[in-house]
Amino acid sequence: MVALKTFVFGAIALAEVVAGKRLFYNSGVLKGWDFVRTENLGKITEDKEISYRSGKSLKVTQKYDIHYHNHYYTTLERHGGHSRNDERYYAFMIRLADNWEPVNQSITIAYFVSHRSGPKACGQYQLVGNSIWIKDRTLKARVIGGNFAGKNCKLKETELPDLGEVTPGKWHKIIFHAKWRSDNSGEFRVWLDGKKTVDKKKVHTTVAGPWPFEFRVGLWPHSWHDEGRMEGTQTIREAWFDEISIGQQFKDVDPDMW
């Protein structure tokens, strides 16, 4: 009986370890996020009509307002996105609206943010870290890193090769892997629809200091704020997000491997 109990408890513990490799998962619902941010005319709702496979997705909408001069954050936020020296995989499905108008302005769809404090924060109390955005029809990304704490406030920014093109009205699967390092031992990889499009080694991927980064997905048309204008004719931007996850291995985050 003792041996049987030991075996059963051991099996349960092993199952918990395996399951624990998926650190976060959301199947297109509002529940489970640490914060849902909708600034000005932005909206985030659950949509039962459009989904990748779960029966629901998160519809994210933001509208340009000529009288609004702040940021246009419309994002879903998860604390504990990463800390320095972590190694993690991230994934999400995204579908742009059928009538999405490609323009020569950047609209960020995923990024990391660190809330910093104290005299060692280099005067930067909200630091936007690695980001993925759409410009025209192309997915782009950057990584930042370096010490950027205390007396050493040098920040390194590396824009990565293009990740690939996205098609309005079609679901796209974005998976990325990071070794989060503040020196040049970091790594960053991206897969778009199952194809590896970026494989960057020996790169700074985060900054020093005790402050963790949260992970955000959604629509942040920051060019509307940064440039003070909107290109094109489409004042309303819509996209759907589904199957958002964080894990320790590739298979933990790829929804087509479950």
C-alpha positions in Angstrom: 0.0 0.0 0.0 2.8 2.4 0.8 4.5 1.7 -2.5 1.2 2.2 -4.3 0.6 5.6 -2.5 4.2 6.6 -3.3 3.7 5.8 -7.0 0.3 7.6 -7.2 1.7 10.7 -5.5 4.8 10.6 -7.6 2.6 10.4 -10.8 0.5 13.3 -9.6 3.6 15.4 -8.9 5.0 14.6 -12.3 1.8 15.5 -14.0 1.8 18.9 -12.2 5.4 19.6 -13.3 4.5 18.8 -16.9 1.3 20.9 -16.8 3.2 23.7 -15.2 5.3 24.2 -18.2 2.5 26.2 -19.7 2.8 29.3 -17.6 -0.3 31.1 -19.0 -3.1 30.3 -21.4 -6.1 32.2 -22.6 -8.6 30.9 -25.1 -10.0 34.2 -26.2 -11.9 35.3 -23.1 -11.7 38.4 -20.8 -11.3 36.3 -17.7 -7.8 35.5 -16.5 -6.0 38.8 -17.5 -4.4 41.0 -14.9 -5.7 44.1 -16.6 -7.8 45.0 -19.7 -6.8 48.5 -20.9 -9.0 50.5 -23.2 -8.1 54.1 -23.6 -10.3 56.8 -25.1 -12.6 55.1 -27.7 -11.0 51.6 -27.5 -13.0 48.5 -26.8 -12.2 44.8 -26.1 -15.0 42.3 -26.2 -15.5 38.5 -26.5 -16.6 37.4 -29.9 -18.5 34.1 -30.4 -18.8 34.5 -34.2 -15.0 34.5 -34.9 -12.4 32.3 -33.3 -9.5 30.1 -34.2 -10.9 27.0 -32.6 -12.0 27.7 -29.1 -15.4 29.1 -29.9 -14.5 32.6 -28.7 -11.9 35.3 -29.4 -11.1 38.7 -28.2 -12.1 41.5 -30.5 -10.0 44.6 -30.1 -11.2 47.9 -31.5 -9.6 51.3 -31.5 -10.8 54.5 -33.2 -8.8 57.5 -34.2 -9.9 60.7 -32.5 -8.5 64.0 -33.9 -9.1 65.6 -30.5 -7.3 62.9 -28.5 -3.6 63.5 -27.9 -2.6 60.7 -25.6 -1.7 57.0 -26.3 -4.2 54.6 -27.8 -3.6 51.6 -25.6 -6.2 48.8 -26.2 -4.4 45.9 -24.7 -4.8 42.7 -22.6 -2.1 42.5 -19.9 -0.4 39.7 -18.1 2.0 40.3 -15.2 5.2 38.2 -15.0 5.8 38.2 -18.7 9.5 37.7 -18.0 12.4 38.7 -15.8 16.1 38.8 -16.7 17.7 35.4 -17.2 14.3 33.7 -17.9 13.9 31.6 -21.1 10.3 31.4 -22.4 8.1 30.8 -25.4 5.1 33.0 -26.3 2.3 32.6 -28.8 -0.9 34.1 -30.0 -3.2 34.0 -33.0 -4.2 37.2 -34.7 -6.8 38.0 -37.4 -6.9 41.4 -38.9 -10.3 42.7 -40.1 -11.3 41.8 -43.6 -11.2 45.4 -44.7 -7.9 46.3 -42.9 -6.2 49.1 -44.8 -2.4 48.7 -45.0 -0.6 52.1 -44.3 2.9 53.3 -43.7 2.4 53.7 -40.0 3.2 51.3 -37.1 0.5 49.5 -35.1 1.9 47.5 -32.3 0.2 44.1 -31.6 2.4 42.6 -28.8 5.0 44.1 -26.4 6.5 44.0 -23.0 6.4 46.8 -20.4 8.4 47.2 -17.2 7.2 49.5 -14.4 10.4 50.8 -12.7 11.0 53.0 -9.7 13.7 54.5 -7.6 17.0 56.3 -8.4 18.4 53.4 -10.3 15.7 53.4 -13.0 17.6 55.8 -15.2 14.6 58.2 -15.1 12.5 55.7 -17.2 9.6 54.6 -15.0 7.7 52.9 -17.8 10.0 51.1 -20.2 8.6 49.5 -23.3 10.7 46.5 -24.1 10.6 44.1 -27.0 7.8 44.8 -29.4 6.0 43.3 -32.5 4.1 45.6 -34.8 2.5 45.8 -38.3 3.6 48.3 -40.8 1.9 48.2 -44.2 1.5 44.4 -44.6 4.7 43.5 -42.8 5.3 42.2 -39.3 8.3 43.8 -37.7 10.0 43.5 -34.3 12.7 44.9 -32.1 14.6 43.9 -29.0 16.1 46.2 -26.4 18.7 45.5 -23.8 21.8 46.5 -21.9 22.4 47.4 -18.3 20.1 50.5 -18.2 20.1 50.7 -14.4 22.0 52.6 -11.8 24.8 54.7 -13.3 25.0 52.8 -16.5 22.0 54.1 -18.5 23.0 53.0 -22.0 20.1 51.2 -23.8 20.8 49.0 -26.9 18.0 48.6 -29.5 18.1 46.1 -32.3 15.5 46.0 -35.0 15.1 42.5 -36.3 14.7 41.3 -39.9 11.1 41.4 -41.2 9.0 38.6 -39.7 6.8 38.1 -42.8 3.5 39.4 -44.2 0.0 39.2 -42.8 -3.2 39.0 -44.8 -6.4 40.7 -43.6 -9.2 38.2 -42.8 -6.9 35.3 -42.2 -5.7 33.8 -38.9 -1.9 34.0 -38.4 0.0 32.2 -35.7 2.9 34.0 -34.1 5.3 32.2 -31.8 8.5 33.6 -30.4 11.2 32.4 -28.1 13.5 34.5 -26.0 16.5 34.0 -23.8 16.2 37.1 -21.7 19.7 38.5 -21.1 21.0 42.0 -20.5 24.3 41.2 -22.1 24.9 39.8 -25.6 24.2 36.2 -24.7 20.5 36.7 -25.4 18.6 34.9 -28.2 15.4 35.7 -30.0 13.5 33.6 -32.5 10.2 34.0 -34.3 7.9 31.6 -36.2 5.1 33.0 -38.4 2.5 30.3 -39.4 5.0 27.6 -38.5 7.9 29.0 -40.5 10.9 30.3 -38.6 11.6 33.8 -39.9 14.0 35.2 -37.3 16.8 33.4 -35.5 18.9 36.0 -33.7 21.8 35.0 -31.3 24.3 37.0 -29.3 21.9 39.9 -28.8 20.8 42.0 -25.8 17.1 41.1 -25.2 16.3 42.8 -21.8 17.8 45.2 -19.3 19.3 44.8 -15.9 17.5 45.6 -12.6 15.0 43.9 -10.4 11.9 45.0 -12.4 9.9 42.3 -14.2 8.2 42.9 -17.6 4.5 42.3 -18.2 3.2 40.9 -21.5 0.6 42.7 -23.5 -1.3 41.9 -26.7 -3.9 44.0 -28.5 -3.8 47.1 -30.7 -1.6 50.1 -29.9 -1.6 52.4 -32.9 1.2 54.5 -31.3 1.9 56.4 -34.5 -1.3 58.2 -34.1 0.1 59.7 -31.0 3.8 59.9 -31.9 3.2 61.5 -35.3 0.0 63.4 -34.3 -1.9 62.2 -37.4 -3.5 59.2 -39.0 -2.5 57.9 -42.4 -5.1 56.4 -44.8 -8.8 56.6 -44.5 -9.6 53.9 -41.9 -10.4 55.5 -38.6 -11.5 52.3 -36.9 -9.0 49.5 -36.5 -10.2 46.0 -35.6 -8.3 42.7 -34.9 -9.1 39.4 -33.2 -6.8 37.6 -30.8 -7.0 34.0 -29.6 -4.9 31.1 -28.1 -2.5 33.4 -26.2 0.0 31.5 -24.1 3.4 31.6 -22.3 5.4 28.4 -21.8 8.8 26.9 -21.2 8.8 24.8 -24.4 7.6 25.3 -28.0 5.0 22.6 -27.6 3.6 24.4 -24.6 2.4 27.4 -26.6 1.7 26.0 -30.1 -2.1 25.5 -30.2 -1.8 23.1 -33.1 0.3 20.7 -31.0 -2.2 20.2 -28.2 
